[in-house]
Protein backbone atom coordinates (compact mmCIF):
# COMPACT_ATOMS: atom_id res chain seq x y z
CA UNK A 1 0.00 0.00 0.00
CA UNK A 2 1.21 3.53 -0.72
CA UNK A 3 -0.42 5.30 2.23
CA UNK A 4 0.53 5.49 5.91
CA UNK A 5 -1.50 4.76 9.02
CA UNK A 6 -1.84 8.51 9.60
CA UNK A 7 -3.10 8.99 6.03
CA UNK A 8 -5.69 6.30 6.60
CA UNK A 9 -6.77 7.68 9.97
CA UNK A 10 -7.31 11.18 8.57
CA UNK A 11 -9.17 9.79 5.57
CA UNK A 12 -11.42 7.52 7.66
CA UNK A 13 -12.34 10.37 10.00
CA UNK A 14 -13.57 12.44 7.04
CA UNK A 15 -16.13 9.88 5.86
CA UNK A 16 -19.73 9.12 6.73
CA UNK A 17 -19.34 5.42 5.90
CA UNK A 18 -16.93 2.74 7.11
CA UNK A 19 -13.46 1.87 5.83
CA UNK A 20 -11.94 -1.61 5.75
CA UNK A 21 -8.38 -2.68 5.04
CA UNK A 22 -7.18 -6.07 3.87
CA UNK A 23 -7.31 -8.49 6.78
CA UNK A 24 -10.24 -6.85 8.58
CA UNK A 25 -12.73 -9.48 9.73
CA UNK A 26 -15.66 -7.50 8.33
CA UNK A 27 -14.16 -6.98 4.87
CA UNK A 28 -15.36 -10.24 3.22
CA UNK A 29 -19.01 -9.53 4.10
CA UNK A 30 -18.71 -5.95 2.83
CA UNK A 31 -17.43 -7.04 -0.59
CA UNK A 32 -19.52 -10.19 -1.05
CA UNK A 33 -21.36 -10.23 -4.38
CA UNK A 34 -23.98 -12.30 -6.16
CA UNK A 35 -21.39 -14.62 -7.68
CA UNK A 36 -19.92 -16.40 -4.65
CA UNK A 37 -16.96 -17.77 -6.62
CA UNK A 38 -15.59 -14.24 -7.02
CA UNK A 39 -13.81 -13.28 -3.79
CA UNK A 40 -12.62 -9.69 -3.63
CA UNK A 41 -9.61 -8.77 -1.49
CA UNK A 42 -8.55 -5.19 -2.28
CA UNK A 43 -6.11 -3.09 -0.29
CA UNK A 44 -8.86 -0.80 0.92
CA UNK A 45 -12.67 -0.70 0.89
CA UNK A 46 -14.82 2.39 1.34
CA UNK A 47 -18.44 1.72 2.23
CA UNK A 48 -19.71 4.96 0.73
CA UNK A 49 -22.66 6.41 2.64
CA UNK A 50 -22.86 9.65 0.67
CA UNK A 51 -21.74 11.24 -2.56
CA UNK A 52 -19.14 13.12 -0.51
CA UNK A 53 -17.67 9.77 0.54
CA UNK A 54 -17.25 8.77 -3.09
CA UNK A 55 -15.57 12.08 -3.92
CA UNK A 56 -13.22 11.69 -0.97
CA UNK A 57 -12.42 8.08 -1.90
CA UNK A 58 -11.52 8.95 -5.48
CA UNK A 59 -9.37 11.88 -4.37
CA UNK A 60 -7.60 9.71 -1.79
CA UNK A 61 -6.94 7.08 -4.44
CA UNK A 62 -5.57 9.72 -6.80
CA UNK A 63 -3.16 11.06 -4.17
CA UNK A 64 -1.84 7.61 -3.40
CA UNK A 65 -1.79 6.06 -6.86
CA UNK A 66 -4.52 3.48 -6.23
CA UNK A 67 -6.83 2.06 -8.89
CA UNK A 68 -10.53 2.47 -8.05
CA UNK A 69 -13.09 -0.30 -8.42
CA UNK A 70 -16.84 -0.23 -7.73
CA UNK A 71 -19.18 -2.87 -6.29
CA UNK A 72 -22.94 -2.67 -5.89
CA UNK A 73 -24.69 -6.07 -5.97
CA UNK A 74 -21.91 -8.04 -7.68
CA UNK A 75 -24.12 -9.30 -10.51
CA UNK A 76 -22.09 -9.90 -13.65
CA UNK A 77 -18.80 -9.96 -11.78
CA UNK A 78 -16.30 -12.58 -12.89
CA UNK A 79 -12.96 -11.02 -11.91
CA UNK A 80 -11.79 -10.67 -8.30
CA UNK A 81 -10.59 -7.24 -7.21
CA UNK A 82 -7.23 -7.85 -5.52
CA UNK A 83 -5.67 -4.39 -5.44
CA UNK A 84 -6.43 -0.74 -4.96
CA UNK A 85 -9.52 0.86 -3.47
CA UNK A 86 -12.96 -0.67 -3.82
CA UNK A 87 -16.01 1.57 -3.35
CA UNK A 88 -19.14 -0.30 -2.25
CA UNK A 89 -22.34 1.59 -3.03
CA UNK A 90 -24.98 -0.44 -1.17
CA UNK A 91 -25.51 2.40 1.34
CA UNK A 92 -26.41 4.84 -1.44
CA UNK A 93 -30.03 3.74 -1.26
CA UNK A 94 -31.98 6.96 -1.83
CA UNK A 95 -35.14 6.83 -3.93
CA UNK A 96 -37.27 9.75 -5.08
CA UNK A 97 -40.24 9.49 -7.42
CA UNK A 98 -42.03 12.49 -8.91
CA UNK A 99 -45.36 11.22 -10.29
CA UNK A 100 -46.04 14.54 -12.04
CA UNK A 101 -42.91 14.43 -14.20
CA UNK A 102 -42.77 10.60 -14.18
CA UNK A 103 -39.15 10.71 -13.06
CA UNK A 104 -37.29 8.55 -10.56
CA UNK A 105 -33.93 9.33 -8.97
CA UNK A 106 -32.29 6.15 -7.69
CA UNK A 107 -29.16 5.80 -5.59
CA UNK A 108 -26.40 3.54 -6.86
CA UNK A 109 -26.97 0.97 -4.12
CA UNK A 110 -30.58 0.12 -4.95
CA UNK A 111 -31.85 -2.97 -6.68
CA UNK A 112 -34.88 -2.89 -8.95
CA UNK A 113 -37.34 -4.40 -6.44
CA UNK A 114 -37.96 -1.30 -4.27
CA UNK A 115 -38.03 0.94 -7.34
CA UNK A 116 -40.69 -1.21 -9.03
CA UNK A 117 -42.77 -1.26 -5.85
CA UNK A 118 -42.53 2.49 -5.24
CA UNK A 119 -43.39 3.36 -8.85
CA UNK A 120 -46.42 1.06 -8.77
CA UNK A 121 -47.94 3.18 -6.00
CA UNK A 122 -48.35 5.93 -8.61
CA UNK A 123 -49.49 3.72 -11.50
CA UNK A 124 -46.02 3.89 -13.01
CA UNK A 125 -43.26 1.43 -13.83
CA UNK A 126 -39.54 1.61 -14.60
CA UNK A 127 -38.26 -0.05 -17.74
CA UNK A 128 -36.60 -2.78 -15.75
CA UNK A 129 -34.79 -6.05 -16.31
CA UNK A 130 -35.95 -9.63 -15.96
CA UNK A 131 -34.65 -9.82 -12.36
CA UNK A 132 -35.64 -7.36 -9.63
CA UNK A 133 -32.65 -8.35 -7.48
CA UNK A 134 -30.14 -6.83 -9.91
CA UNK A 135 -28.64 -3.42 -9.12
CA UNK A 136 -30.23 -0.58 -11.08
CA UNK A 137 -27.05 1.27 -12.02
CA UNK A 138 -24.82 -1.63 -13.06
CA UNK A 139 -27.60 -3.14 -15.14
CA UNK A 140 -28.58 0.14 -16.80
CA UNK A 141 -25.09 1.35 -17.68
CA UNK A 142 -24.75 -1.82 -19.77
CA UNK A 143 -27.97 -1.10 -21.68
CA UNK A 144 -30.46 -3.43 -20.04
CA UNK A 145 -32.86 -5.81 -21.82
CA UNK A 146 -36.02 -6.63 -19.91
CA UNK A 147 -39.38 -8.35 -20.44
CA UNK A 148 -40.74 -5.36 -22.42
CA UNK A 149 -37.64 -4.83 -24.57
CA UNK A 150 -39.28 -5.04 -27.99
CA UNK A 151 -41.87 -2.45 -26.99
CA UNK A 152 -39.86 -0.08 -24.79
CA UNK A 153 -36.26 -0.67 -25.87
CA UNK A 154 -33.18 -0.80 -23.69
CA UNK A 155 -33.55 0.41 -20.12
CA UNK A 156 -30.73 2.91 -20.71
CA UNK A 157 -32.87 4.59 -23.37
CA UNK A 158 -35.01 5.95 -20.51
CA UNK A 159 -32.15 7.48 -18.51
CA UNK A 160 -32.23 11.26 -18.32
CA UNK A 161 -29.19 11.95 -16.13
CA UNK A 162 -26.36 10.36 -14.14
CA UNK A 163 -24.54 11.76 -11.12
CA UNK A 164 -20.91 10.71 -11.52
CA UNK A 165 -17.65 11.17 -9.67
CA UNK A 166 -14.93 11.44 -12.29
CA UNK A 167 -11.26 10.48 -12.02
CA UNK A 168 -10.49 14.10 -11.13
CA UNK A 169 -12.61 13.75 -7.99
CA UNK A 170 -15.29 16.02 -9.41
CA UNK A 171 -19.01 15.31 -8.93
CA UNK A 172 -20.80 16.05 -12.20
CA UNK A 173 -24.22 15.58 -13.74
CA UNK A 174 -24.09 13.87 -17.12
CA UNK A 175 -27.12 14.54 -19.31
CA UNK A 176 -28.00 15.68 -22.82
CA UNK A 177 -26.96 19.23 -21.92
CA UNK A 178 -24.22 18.66 -19.32
CA UNK A 179 -21.21 16.48 -20.11
CA UNK A 180 -23.12 15.04 -23.10
CA UNK A 181 -20.24 12.82 -24.24
CA UNK A 182 -20.05 11.19 -20.81
CA UNK A 183 -23.84 10.81 -20.88
CA UNK A 184 -23.61 9.10 -24.27
CA UNK A 185 -20.96 6.71 -22.93
CA UNK A 186 -22.79 5.83 -19.71
CA UNK A 187 -25.89 4.78 -21.63
CA UNK A 188 -24.46 1.41 -22.58
CA UNK A 189 -20.69 1.79 -22.12
CA UNK A 190 -20.72 0.12 -18.67
CA UNK A 191 -17.41 0.74 -16.86
CA UNK A 192 -14.20 2.73 -16.74
CA UNK A 193 -15.97 6.11 -16.79
CA UNK A 194 -16.25 7.07 -13.12
CA UNK A 195 -18.33 6.16 -10.09
CA UNK A 196 -22.06 6.62 -10.67
CA UNK A 197 -23.73 7.72 -7.45
CA UNK A 198 -27.31 8.02 -8.74
CA UNK A 199 -29.36 7.77 -11.87
CA UNK A 200 -32.47 9.66 -13.02
CA UNK A 201 -34.79 7.98 -15.47
CA UNK A 202 -38.23 8.36 -16.94
CA UNK A 203 -41.04 6.04 -15.83
CA UNK A 204 -43.85 4.74 -18.01
CA UNK A 205 -47.57 4.73 -17.14
CA UNK A 206 -48.30 1.05 -16.54
CA UNK A 207 -50.45 -0.80 -14.04
CA UNK A 208 -50.78 -4.20 -15.70
CA UNK A 209 -49.77 -6.26 -18.72
CA UNK A 210 -50.64 -9.59 -20.30
CA UNK A 211 -47.91 -12.10 -19.65
CA UNK A 212 -46.30 -14.80 -17.57
CA UNK A 213 -44.60 -18.11 -18.27
CA UNK A 214 -45.50 -21.69 -19.15
CA UNK A 215 -43.44 -24.84 -18.69
CA UNK A 216 -43.44 -27.79 -21.09
CA UNK A 217 -42.15 -31.30 -20.54
CA UNK A 218 -39.00 -32.54 -22.25
CA UNK A 219 -40.92 -34.45 -24.92
CA UNK A 220 -42.52 -31.19 -26.11
CA UNK A 221 -39.35 -29.09 -26.24
CA UNK A 222 -38.76 -29.47 -30.01
CA UNK A 223 -42.36 -28.60 -30.93
CA UNK A 224 -42.58 -25.57 -28.66
CA UNK A 225 -39.16 -24.28 -29.64
CA UNK A 226 -40.04 -24.50 -33.35
CA UNK A 227 -43.40 -22.82 -32.72
CA UNK A 228 -41.68 -20.01 -30.83
CA UNK A 229 -39.05 -19.52 -33.55
CA UNK A 230 -41.81 -19.26 -36.16
CA UNK A 231 -43.79 -16.90 -33.93
CA UNK A 232 -40.88 -14.46 -33.63
CA UNK A 233 -40.72 -14.00 -37.40
CA UNK A 234 -43.97 -12.02 -37.38
CA UNK A 235 -44.44 -11.09 -33.70
CA UNK A 236 -45.74 -7.55 -33.13
CA UNK A 237 -43.52 -5.11 -31.26
CA UNK A 238 -46.04 -5.13 -28.40
CA UNK A 239 -44.90 -8.69 -27.63
CA UNK A 240 -41.57 -9.65 -26.08
CA UNK A 241 -40.88 -13.35 -25.52
CA UNK A 242 -38.16 -15.80 -24.66
CA UNK A 243 -37.56 -19.51 -24.17
CA UNK A 244 -35.14 -21.43 -22.00
CA UNK A 245 -34.30 -25.12 -21.89
CA UNK A 246 -33.65 -25.72 -18.20
CA UNK A 247 -32.32 -28.75 -16.36
CA UNK A 248 -33.76 -28.07 -12.91
CA UNK A 249 -31.63 -29.39 -10.05
CA UNK A 250 -33.07 -31.25 -7.09
CA UNK A 251 -32.98 -28.19 -4.85
CA UNK A 252 -35.61 -27.51 -2.20
CA UNK A 253 -36.16 -23.96 -3.42
CA UNK A 254 -37.25 -25.24 -6.85
CA UNK A 255 -41.07 -25.63 -7.09
CA UNK A 256 -42.04 -29.29 -6.73
CA UNK A 257 -43.49 -29.65 -10.27
CA UNK A 258 -40.14 -28.54 -11.74
CA UNK A 259 -37.68 -30.22 -9.39
CA UNK A 260 -35.33 -32.59 -11.22
CA UNK A 261 -37.03 -32.06 -14.60
CA UNK A 262 -35.71 -30.98 -17.98
CA UNK A 263 -38.27 -28.54 -19.30
CA UNK A 264 -38.77 -25.62 -21.64
CA UNK A 265 -39.81 -22.33 -20.06
CA UNK A 266 -41.74 -20.04 -22.41
CA UNK A 267 -41.98 -16.39 -21.26
CA UNK A 268 -44.30 -13.78 -22.73
CA UNK A 269 -45.12 -10.13 -22.08
CA UNK A 270 -47.55 -8.00 -24.07
CA UNK A 271 -48.16 -4.28 -23.61
CA UNK A 272 -51.58 -3.39 -24.90
CA UNK A 273 -55.14 -4.67 -24.82
CA UNK A 274 -55.21 -7.99 -22.89
CA UNK A 275 -57.60 -9.57 -25.40
CA UNK A 276 -55.18 -8.74 -28.20
CA UNK A 277 -52.31 -10.14 -26.13
CA UNK A 278 -54.22 -13.37 -25.56
CA UNK A 279 -54.88 -13.69 -29.30
CA UNK A 280 -51.21 -13.07 -30.13
CA UNK A 281 -50.14 -15.68 -27.57
CA UNK A 282 -52.67 -18.32 -28.58
CA UNK A 283 -50.50 -20.11 -31.18
CA UNK A 284 -47.79 -20.58 -28.55
CA UNK A 285 -50.29 -21.77 -25.97
CA UNK A 286 -51.51 -24.37 -28.45
CA UNK A 287 -48.04 -25.62 -29.41
CA UNK A 288 -48.15 -28.32 -26.70
CA UNK A 289 -49.78 -28.95 -23.32
CA UNK A 290 -48.07 -27.03 -20.52
CA UNK A 291 -47.72 -28.76 -17.15
CA UNK A 292 -47.02 -25.66 -15.03
CA UNK A 293 -47.32 -21.87 -15.04
CA UNK A 294 -49.78 -19.27 -16.27
CA UNK A 295 -50.02 -16.47 -18.82
CA UNK A 296 -52.72 -13.90 -18.08
CA UNK A 297 -53.17 -10.31 -16.93
CA UNK A 298 -50.48 -9.48 -14.36
CA UNK A 299 -49.83 -6.39 -12.21
CA UNK A 300 -46.91 -4.35 -13.49
CA UNK A 301 -45.23 -4.72 -10.10
CA UNK A 302 -45.00 -8.49 -10.70
CA UNK A 303 -42.81 -8.12 -13.80
CA UNK A 304 -40.03 -10.24 -12.26
CA UNK A 305 -42.41 -13.23 -12.25
CA UNK A 306 -42.18 -13.45 -16.04
CA UNK A 307 -38.65 -14.86 -15.92
CA UNK A 308 -38.40 -15.91 -12.26
CA UNK A 309 -34.63 -15.49 -12.30
CA UNK A 310 -32.70 -16.73 -9.24
CA UNK A 311 -32.33 -14.01 -6.63
CA UNK A 312 -29.98 -15.64 -4.12
CA UNK A 313 -26.17 -15.54 -4.31
CA UNK A 314 -24.37 -18.65 -5.50
CA UNK A 315 -21.70 -19.93 -7.89
CA UNK A 316 -22.30 -18.37 -11.31
CA UNK A 317 -20.87 -19.22 -14.71
CA UNK A 318 -22.46 -18.05 -17.93
CA UNK A 319 -21.60 -17.11 -21.47
CA UNK A 320 -23.73 -14.93 -23.71
CA UNK A 321 -23.92 -13.70 -27.26
CA UNK A 322 -26.39 -12.13 -29.66
CA UNK A 323 -27.82 -13.69 -32.79
CA UNK A 324 -28.81 -12.35 -36.20
CA UNK A 325 -31.52 -14.95 -36.77
CA UNK A 326 -33.16 -18.07 -35.42
CA UNK A 327 -34.14 -20.16 -38.43
CA UNK A 328 -34.82 -23.89 -38.89
CA UNK A 329 -31.12 -24.63 -39.19
CA UNK A 330 -30.39 -22.84 -35.92
CA UNK A 331 -33.17 -24.71 -34.13
CA UNK A 332 -31.73 -28.01 -35.36
CA UNK A 333 -28.28 -27.16 -33.98
CA UNK A 334 -29.71 -25.75 -30.74
CA UNK A 335 -31.69 -28.93 -30.08
CA UNK A 336 -28.66 -31.05 -30.88
CA UNK A 337 -26.67 -29.08 -28.32
CA UNK A 338 -29.21 -28.50 -25.55
CA UNK A 339 -32.23 -30.68 -26.26
CA UNK A 340 -33.73 -33.37 -24.06
CA UNK A 341 -31.54 -36.38 -23.54
CA UNK A 342 -28.32 -34.42 -23.84
CA UNK A 343 -25.86 -34.87 -20.98
CA UNK A 344 -23.88 -31.66 -20.52
CA UNK A 345 -22.90 -29.29 -17.71
CA UNK A 346 -25.13 -26.47 -19.03
CA UNK A 347 -28.21 -26.22 -16.82
CA UNK A 348 -29.97 -23.52 -18.86
CA UNK A 349 -29.83 -22.22 -22.41
CA UNK A 350 -31.98 -19.13 -22.93
CA UNK A 351 -33.05 -17.39 -26.14
CA UNK A 352 -34.66 -13.93 -26.04
CA UNK A 353 -36.40 -12.23 -28.94
CA UNK A 354 -35.32 -8.59 -29.19
CA UNK A 355 -35.43 -6.13 -32.06
CA UNK A 356 -38.38 -3.76 -32.39
CA UNK A 357 -37.69 -0.82 -30.08
CA UNK A 358 -34.22 -2.14 -29.17
CA UNK A 359 -33.11 -1.58 -32.77
CA UNK A 360 -33.86 2.18 -32.60
CA UNK A 361 -31.26 4.35 -30.94
CA UNK A 362 -32.24 7.35 -28.84
CA UNK A 363 -31.98 10.92 -30.18
CA UNK A 364 -28.36 11.93 -29.87
CA UNK A 365 -27.25 8.31 -29.80
CA UNK A 366 -25.99 5.99 -27.07
CA UNK A 367 -23.17 3.54 -26.47
CA UNK A 368 -25.42 0.46 -26.31
CA UNK A 369 -24.08 -2.59 -28.11
CA UNK A 370 -26.28 -5.13 -29.85
CA UNK A 371 -28.95 -2.96 -31.44
CA UNK A 372 -28.56 -4.76 -34.75
CA UNK A 373 -29.22 -8.20 -33.27
CA UNK A 374 -32.58 -9.97 -33.24
CA UNK A 375 -32.02 -12.46 -30.42
CA UNK A 376 -29.83 -13.15 -27.40
CA UNK A 377 -28.43 -16.48 -26.26
CA UNK A 378 -27.10 -17.19 -22.78
CA UNK A 379 -25.67 -20.48 -21.55
CA UNK A 380 -25.70 -20.98 -17.77
CA UNK A 381 -23.28 -23.52 -16.36
CA UNK A 382 -23.91 -26.02 -13.61
CA UNK A 383 -23.22 -24.34 -10.22
CA UNK A 384 -20.09 -26.39 -9.60
CA UNK A 385 -16.97 -24.21 -9.33
CA UNK A 386 -14.85 -27.24 -10.16
CA UNK A 387 -16.18 -27.00 -13.72
CA UNK A 388 -15.66 -23.27 -14.22
CA UNK A 389 -12.03 -23.11 -15.31
CA UNK A 390 -11.82 -25.85 -17.94
CA UNK A 391 -14.91 -28.01 -18.47
CA UNK A 392 -17.55 -25.32 -18.99
CA UNK A 393 -15.36 -23.10 -21.21
CA UNK A 394 -14.50 -26.12 -23.37
CA UNK A 395 -18.16 -27.14 -23.73
CA UNK A 396 -19.22 -23.56 -24.45
CA UNK A 397 -16.46 -23.11 -27.03
CA UNK A 398 -17.66 -26.20 -28.86
CA UNK A 399 -21.29 -25.08 -28.89
CA UNK A 400 -20.32 -21.56 -29.91
CA UNK A 401 -18.43 -23.01 -32.87
CA UNK A 402 -21.52 -24.91 -34.01
CA UNK A 403 -23.67 -21.76 -33.75
CA UNK A 404 -21.15 -19.47 -35.44
CA UNK A 405 -23.23 -18.90 -38.63
CA UNK A 406 -25.99 -17.25 -36.58
CA UNK A 407 -23.90 -15.27 -34.05
CA UNK A 408 -23.87 -11.49 -34.46
CA UNK A 409 -20.59 -9.70 -34.97
CA UNK A 410 -21.16 -7.63 -31.83
CA UNK A 411 -23.00 -8.40 -28.64
CA UNK A 412 -24.05 -6.44 -25.54
CA UNK A 413 -21.77 -6.04 -22.53
CA UNK A 414 -24.44 -7.29 -20.09
CA UNK A 415 -24.68 -10.54 -22.04
CA UNK A 416 -20.98 -11.07 -22.69
CA UNK A 417 -20.26 -13.05 -19.53
CA UNK A 418 -16.63 -13.60 -18.60
CA UNK A 419 -14.58 -10.87 -20.30
CA UNK A 420 -11.39 -12.93 -19.98
CA UNK A 421 -12.57 -14.93 -23.00
CA UNK A 422 -10.44 -13.64 -25.91
CA UNK A 423 -12.37 -11.13 -27.99
CA UNK A 424 -15.38 -10.96 -25.65
CA UNK A 425 -14.71 -7.40 -24.54
CA UNK A 426 -14.06 -6.07 -28.04
CA UNK A 427 -17.20 -7.75 -29.38
CA UNK A 428 -19.45 -6.11 -26.78
CA UNK A 429 -19.96 -3.08 -29.03
CA UNK A 430 -19.79 -2.30 -32.76
CA UNK A 431 -16.32 -1.14 -33.75
CA UNK A 432 -17.25 2.52 -34.09
CA UNK A 433 -18.87 2.60 -30.63
CA UNK A 434 -15.95 0.68 -29.13
CA UNK A 435 -13.51 3.26 -30.49
CA UNK A 436 -15.55 6.24 -29.34
CA UNK A 437 -15.91 4.71 -25.86
CA UNK A 438 -12.14 4.37 -25.63
CA UNK A 439 -11.79 8.07 -26.45
CA UNK A 440 -14.32 9.07 -23.78
CA UNK A 441 -12.58 6.92 -21.18
CA UNK A 442 -9.23 8.53 -22.03
CA UNK A 443 -10.80 11.97 -21.81
CA UNK A 444 -12.40 11.46 -18.39
CA UNK A 445 -9.82 9.05 -16.97
CA UNK A 446 -6.48 9.79 -18.65
CA UNK A 447 -4.42 7.84 -16.11
CA UNK A 448 -6.64 4.73 -16.08
CA UNK A 449 -7.74 5.09 -12.47
CA UNK A 450 -10.88 3.03 -13.19
CA UNK A 451 -9.54 -0.20 -14.76
CA UNK A 452 -11.88 -1.55 -17.41
CA UNK A 453 -12.33 -4.27 -18.33
CA UNK A 454 -11.53 -5.61 -14.85
CA UNK A 455 -8.03 -7.03 -14.64
CA UNK A 456 -7.51 -10.67 -13.73
CA UNK A 457 -5.05 -11.46 -10.96
CA UNK A 458 -1.58 -12.36 -12.20
ABEGO torsion letter per residue (X at the ends): XABBAAAAAAAAAABABBBBBBGBAAAAAAABBABAABBBBBABBBBBABAAAAAAAAAAAAAAGBBBBBBBAGBGBABBBABEBBBBAAABABBBBBAAAGBBBBBAABBAAAAAAAAAAAGBBBBBBABAABBAAAAAAAGEBBAAAAAAEBAAAABABBBBBBAAGBBBBBBAABGAAAAAAABGAGBGAEBBABBBBBBBBBABBBBEBBBBBAAAAAAAAAAAAAAAAABBAABBBBBBBBBBBBBAABBAAABGBBBBBBBBBBBEBAAAAAAAAAAAAAABBBABEBBBBBBAAAAAAAAGBBABBBBBBBBBBBBABBBAAAAAAAAAAABBGBBBABABBBBBBBEEAAABBBBGEBABBGAABABBBBBBBBBBAAAAAAAAAAAAAAAAAAAAAABBABBBAAAAEBAABBGAAAAABBAAAAAAAAAAAAAABAAGABBOBBBBBX
